[in-house]
């Protein structure tokens, strides 16, 4: 007979656990985001439905189109597909 230590019921790993809910992004998909802040490593940070996404070569205020390249438990990593206007840039108006 197998002896069980009193650490609670056995569970089948993390499957079905609500600890890490399904991610709001998919690898290879493209999204348009606004960069909100900079990480310690100098990458731009955007949030897609609450999921922190790291995007290199961006800075706060950038509006970019990104492609998700990696998803981990708590964050995603992406690459820039297309740079848009930054919030500080303004196009001259034609009157």
Secondary structure, 3 states (H helix, E strand, C coil): CCCCCCCCCCCCCCCCCCCCCCCCCCCCCEEEEECCEECCCCCEEEEECCEEEEECCCCCCEEEEEEEEEECCCEEEEEEEEEEEECCCCCCCCC
